[in-house]
């Protein structure tokens, strides 16, 4: 079964420096029908104006993944990490028993476009941690490349959660597939372009929840970028 979460039905807020869409309930946006899917709790599509950003604030017991679509984001945290995140980078911050961080647009003039993703961890109270790795387009073109997993297989970053994340960049007509084990679920989030997911049409900003499916097959109908989550 495939259930579509249309881009146009997401929560929305504009704070001037931040233009944001919420796939699931977040902050002042509440929708009892869209609180989360399995352990996938947050997918926020953010556009941060030049010079804007989130001042230092805290999190705990959440696996937080940042995916940059365009632009660059500067990150600092209470672990002493200072990093710039760019397209193709996967940043994972394990909030664990507590972490504080800030995120600011690395440019004073050019907006940064990103996805902020929260996944509930399989263990709480762990030591906070940080990991960042670059996955070039050449590794993601025409296929779904594993970029995050519980065991770090295939060179992916590690997350303390029952979830695996795949990224793909597709030209029109190209197809990528992820097999789903028995009792597994999937979420597909289209970042750019248009595509079909197991034959169902999706466009940029759309999401889809898959249950009772043996695989996820995406086929681009226009140049597209997508994230696929394999969830317990």
Secondary structure, 3 states (H helix, E strand, C coil): CEEEECHHHCEEEECCCEEEEECCCECCECCCCCCCECCEEEEEEEEECCCCEEEEEEECCCEEEEEEEECEEEEEECCCCEEEEECCEEEEEECCCCEEEEEEECCCCCCEEEEEEEECCCCCCCCCEEEEEECCHHHHECCCEEEEECCCHHHCEECCCCEEEEEEEECCCCEEEEECCCCCEEEEEEEECEEEECCEEEECCCEEEEECCCEEEEEECCCEEEEEEEEC
